[in-house]
Amino acid sequence: MPPESAVSPAAWARRFNPVDFIRQTFAVAEADVRKLRHDPTELVTRAVQPTLWLVVFAQVMGRLRGVPTGNLSYRDFMAPGILAQSVLFIAIFYGISVIWERDMGILQKFLVSPAPRVALVLGKALSAGVRGLTQAVFIYAIALLIGIKAQFGLLPILGVLVSTLLGAGIFSTFSLIVACLVKTRERMMGIGQLLSMPLFFASNAIYPLALMPSWLQVIAKVNPLSYQVDLLRALMVQGGQSTFGLGVDFAVQLGILAVLVAVAARLYARIVT
């Protein structure tokens, strides 16, 4: 079978099999998630930072009355932002694992397989989403322990899970694009560190948009993390409200993910050249 790059888009569309596509996507994700079974301490170490934010930072900032959080306590207001932050910090460094797979020869095996590039990229995004979901479970557990008024209805929880998967997919795919361009773990680590904190602080994760200067509001409104936080805040905590609208939040995240997946699929082979 010729490699995907040698097949015209029309020919590829004619032979496209959705069942095979889903199976290939899940196979890539499963191979990546399997690493968690060999190193479960990753889950524990990643739980430390959101714990500190919610138990220490939120407690201290909650004593200040200068942050307009509406009818929410500051801890309730902040919890969705910390979940989004945890997902961001997991996903933004995902390109490093792809570079490691290239160095180990694993990526080359994926690239010569009949699986389309889109399936490979979506499989990586899905595996990042699974890691994000473990953070969601942990943060919900913290919420119960410290008295955050989380919503536990079926639809709100499903919405939180979908938003977590979308957010992880967006930032892991963006990280993959960067990895395809820089090609070294050291540069990828530096760029990830450069991007993660500006994305976090230029969003509505720990303070509302109304509190920002006008120039920062503009940046926040083009930051995909703001739409994830907005969606999580409306679904995750009792009394939470969406600033942009739930439909807009979902549509923006889906649109950004679709564009990034298309770009990453075109660039994916460059990482081995």
C-alpha positions as CSV (number, residue, x, y, z in Angstrom):
1,M,0.0,0.0,0.0
2,P,1.5,3.4,-0.9
3,P,2.1,5.9,1.9
4,E,-0.6,8.4,2.5
5,S,1.5,11.3,1.1
6,A,1.6,9.5,-2.3
7,V,-2.2,9.2,-2.5
8,S,-4.4,12.0,-3.9
9,P,-7.0,13.5,-1.5
10,A,-9.8,12.2,-3.8
11,A,-8.4,8.7,-3.8
12,W,-7.9,8.8,0.0
13,A,-11.5,10.0,0.5
14,R,-12.8,7.1,-1.7
15,R,-11.1,4.5,0.4
16,F,-11.7,6.2,3.7
17,N,-13.3,3.7,6.2
18,P,-14.6,5.4,9.4
19,V,-14.4,2.2,11.4
20,D,-10.7,1.7,10.5
21,F,-10.1,5.4,11.2
22,I,-11.5,5.2,14.7
23,R,-9.7,2.0,15.4
24,Q,-6.4,3.5,14.3
25,T,-6.9,6.6,16.3
26,F,-7.7,4.6,19.5
27,A,-4.7,2.3,18.8
28,V,-2.3,5.3,18.8
29,A,-4.0,6.7,22.0
30,E,-3.8,3.3,23.7
31,A,-0.1,2.9,23.0
32,D,0.5,6.3,24.5
33,V,-1.8,5.9,27.6
34,R,-0.1,2.5,28.3
35,K,2.9,4.4,29.6
36,L,0.8,5.5,32.6
37,R,0.6,1.9,33.8
38,H,4.4,1.7,33.8
39,D,4.8,5.1,35.6
40,P,1.7,5.8,37.7
41,T,3.8,8.3,39.8
42,E,3.2,10.8,37.0
43,L,-0.4,11.1,38.1
44,V,0.7,11.8,41.7
45,T,3.3,14.4,40.8
46,R,0.9,16.2,38.5
47,A,-1.7,16.4,41.3
48,V,0.6,18.5,43.5
49,Q,0.4,21.8,41.7
50,P,-3.5,22.0,41.4
51,T,-3.6,21.0,45.1
52,L,-1.4,24.0,46.0
53,W,-3.4,26.4,43.9
54,L,-6.8,25.3,45.4
55,V,-5.8,24.7,49.0
56,V,-3.2,27.5,49.5
57,F,-3.6,30.2,46.8
58,A,-7.4,30.1,46.6
59,Q,-7.6,30.2,50.4
60,V,-5.4,33.3,50.6
61,M,-6.9,35.1,47.7
62,G,-10.4,34.3,48.9
63,R,-9.8,36.6,52.0
64,L,-9.4,39.5,49.6
65,R,-12.6,41.1,48.5
66,G,-11.2,42.9,45.5
67,V,-11.9,40.2,42.9
68,P,-15.4,40.4,41.5
69,T,-16.5,36.8,41.3
70,G,-20.3,37.5,41.4
71,N,-22.2,35.0,43.5
72,L,-19.3,32.5,43.6
73,S,-16.7,32.2,46.3
74,Y,-13.2,32.7,45.0
75,R,-12.4,29.0,45.5
76,D,-15.5,28.1,43.4
77,F,-14.6,30.6,40.8
78,M,-11.0,29.4,40.6
79,A,-11.6,25.6,40.5
80,P,-12.5,25.4,36.8
81,G,-9.5,27.6,36.0
82,I,-7.2,25.3,37.8
83,L,-8.6,22.3,35.9
84,A,-8.0,24.1,32.7
85,Q,-4.5,25.0,33.9
86,S,-3.7,21.4,34.7
87,V,-4.8,20.3,31.2
88,L,-2.7,23.1,29.6
89,F,0.4,22.2,31.5
90,I,0.0,18.5,30.6
91,A,-0.7,19.1,26.9
92,I,1.7,22.0,26.1
93,F,4.7,19.8,26.6
94,Y,3.3,16.8,24.7
95,G,5.6,17.5,21.7
96,I,8.5,16.4,23.8
97,S,7.2,12.8,23.9
98,V,6.8,12.9,20.1
99,I,10.5,13.9,19.7
100,W,11.4,11.1,22.2
101,E,9.5,8.6,20.1
102,R,11.3,9.8,17.0
103,D,14.7,9.3,18.7
104,M,13.6,5.8,19.8
105,G,12.4,4.9,16.3
106,I,8.8,4.5,17.4
107,L,7.5,7.4,15.3
108,Q,9.0,6.1,12.1
109,K,6.9,2.9,12.6
110,F,3.7,5.0,12.9
111,L,4.5,7.0,9.8
112,V,5.0,4.0,7.6
113,S,1.8,2.4,8.8
114,P,-1.4,2.7,6.6
115,A,-3.0,4.9,9.3
116,P,-3.7,8.4,8.0
117,R,-1.8,11.3,9.5
118,V,-5.0,12.7,10.9
119,A,-5.6,9.5,12.9
120,L,-2.0,9.7,14.3
121,V,-2.5,13.3,15.4
122,L,-6.0,12.7,16.9
123,G,-4.6,9.6,18.7
124,K,-2.0,11.8,20.4
125,A,-4.6,14.4,21.2
126,L,-6.9,11.7,22.7
127,S,-4.1,10.3,24.9
128,A,-3.4,13.9,26.2
129,G,-7.2,14.1,26.9
130,V,-7.1,10.9,29.0
131,R,-4.3,12.4,31.1
132,G,-6.5,15.5,31.4
133,L,-9.4,13.5,32.6
134,T,-7.4,12.0,35.4
135,Q,-6.7,15.6,36.5
136,A,-10.5,16.3,36.4
137,V,-11.2,13.3,38.7
138,F,-8.6,14.5,41.1
139,I,-9.8,18.1,41.2
140,Y,-13.4,17.0,41.7
141,A,-12.1,15.0,44.7
142,I,-10.3,18.0,46.1
143,A,-13.5,20.0,45.5
144,L,-15.4,17.6,47.7
145,L,-12.8,17.7,50.5
146,I,-12.5,21.5,50.7
147,G,-16.1,22.4,50.2
148,I,-16.2,23.7,46.6
149,K,-19.8,23.6,45.4
150,A,-19.3,21.3,42.3
151,Q,-22.1,20.1,40.1
152,F,-22.5,16.4,39.8
153,G,-25.3,16.1,37.4
154,L,-24.9,13.8,34.4
155,L,-25.0,16.5,31.7
156,P,-22.7,19.0,33.6
157,I,-20.1,16.2,34.1
158,L,-20.3,15.1,30.5
159,G,-19.8,18.7,29.4
160,V,-16.7,19.0,31.7
161,L,-15.3,15.8,30.2
162,V,-15.8,17.0,26.7
163,S,-14.3,20.4,27.4
164,T,-11.3,18.7,29.1
165,L,-10.8,16.5,26.0
166,L,-11.1,19.5,23.7
167,G,-8.7,21.6,25.7
168,A,-6.1,18.8,25.9
169,G,-6.5,18.2,22.2
170,I,-6.0,21.8,21.3
171,F,-2.8,22.4,23.3
172,S,-1.3,18.9,22.7
173,T,-1.8,19.4,18.9
174,F,-0.3,22.9,19.1
175,S,2.7,21.3,20.9
176,L,3.0,18.7,18.2
177,I,3.1,21.4,15.6
178,V,5.9,23.2,17.5
179,A,7.8,19.9,17.9
180,C,7.6,19.3,14.1
181,L,9.3,22.7,13.6
182,V,11.9,22.8,16.3
183,K,12.7,19.0,16.4
184,T,14.7,19.0,19.6
185,R,13.6,18.3,23.2
186,E,15.6,21.2,24.6
187,R,13.9,23.8,22.3
188,M,10.5,22.2,22.8
189,M,10.9,22.4,26.6
190,G,12.0,26.1,26.4
191,I,9.1,27.0,24.1
192,G,6.6,25.1,26.3
193,Q,7.8,27.0,29.4
194,L,7.7,30.3,27.4
195,L,4.0,29.7,26.3
196,S,2.4,28.0,29.3
197,M,2.4,30.9,31.8
198,P,1.4,33.7,29.4
199,L,-1.5,31.5,28.2
200,F,-2.6,30.9,31.8
201,F,-2.3,34.5,33.0
202,A,-3.8,36.0,29.8
203,S,-7.0,34.1,30.4
204,N,-10.0,34.2,32.8
205,A,-8.7,31.3,34.9
206,I,-7.9,33.2,38.1
207,Y,-9.6,36.5,37.6
208,P,-12.6,37.7,35.5
209,L,-12.2,39.5,32.2
210,A,-13.8,42.6,33.7
211,L,-10.8,43.0,36.0
212,M,-8.3,43.1,33.1
213,P,-7.1,46.2,31.3
214,S,-8.6,46.6,27.8
215,W,-5.5,45.4,25.9
216,L,-5.3,42.2,28.0
217,Q,-9.1,41.6,27.4
218,V,-8.4,41.5,23.7
219,I,-5.6,38.9,24.2
220,A,-7.8,36.9,26.5
221,K,-10.6,36.8,24.0
222,V,-8.4,35.2,21.4
223,N,-6.8,32.8,23.9
224,P,-8.5,29.3,23.6
225,L,-7.9,28.7,27.3
226,S,-10.4,31.4,28.1
227,Y,-13.2,29.5,26.3
228,Q,-12.3,26.3,28.0
229,V,-12.4,28.0,31.4
230,D,-15.6,29.8,30.6
231,L,-17.3,26.5,29.6
232,L,-15.9,24.7,32.7
233,R,-17.0,27.5,35.0
234,A,-20.6,27.3,33.8
235,L,-20.8,23.5,34.0
236,M,-18.5,22.5,36.9
237,V,-19.6,24.7,39.8
238,Q,-23.1,25.6,41.2
239,G,-24.0,29.1,40.2
240,G,-21.4,29.4,37.5
241,Q,-22.2,31.3,34.4
242,S,-20.7,31.5,30.9
243,T,-19.6,34.9,29.7
244,F,-19.4,34.0,26.0
245,G,-22.2,31.4,25.9
246,L,-21.9,27.7,26.0
247,G,-22.5,27.3,22.2
248,V,-19.7,29.8,21.5
249,D,-17.3,28.1,23.9
250,F,-17.9,24.7,22.3
251,A,-17.7,26.1,18.7
252,V,-14.5,28.0,19.3
253,Q,-12.7,25.0,20.8
254,L,-13.9,22.6,18.1
255,G,-12.9,25.1,15.3
256,I,-9.4,25.7,16.8
257,L,-8.9,21.9,17.2
258,A,-9.9,21.2,13.7
259,V,-7.5,23.8,12.3
260,L,-4.6,22.6,14.4
261,V,-5.2,18.9,13.6
262,A,-5.2,19.8,9.8
263,V,-1.9,21.7,10.2
264,A,-0.3,19.1,12.4
265,A,-1.3,16.3,10.0
266,R,0.5,18.2,7.2
267,L,3.6,18.7,9.3
268,Y,3.8,15.4,11.1
269,A,6.3,13.7,8.8
270,R,8.7,16.7,9.0
271,I,9.7,15.7,12.5
272,V,11.7,12.7,11.2
273,T,13.4,14.7,8.4
